[in-house]
Amino acid sequence: MSIPVMNKMHMNGYDVLSVNNGPWRVCTQGDRLASFGSREEALAYAASLPGYKKRSVRGQSHTAT
């Protein structure tokens, strides 16, 4: 039985990760944006994207009452 290995980094608000030496993926919390054969390619792609911030859910108010 083997234990899964995950390598994970962050760049510009995006997750850059690889599981079990598979392809490197650039993701947000809900979307996989792209896959690459090397960590350097994935990091370069993430660096070229605009900074990512998680959007707030519509209808929620952030003001104190």
C-alpha positions, 0 to 999 in steps of 0.5 A: 500500500502506498501513501499519496504524495502531494506537492503544493505551492501558491503563486498569485493566489493560485494553487500549483500542485502535483499528486504522485509525480503526475502533471503539475496543475494550476487551480483555483478552489473551484476550477482547474485552469491548466496542466503542465509537464514541469513545475517551472511551466506551471509556475510561469503560467500562474505568474502570468495570470492576473492576481486571484482573489476568491469572490464573495458570495452575492447577497452577503453583506460585509457591514457590521450592524 
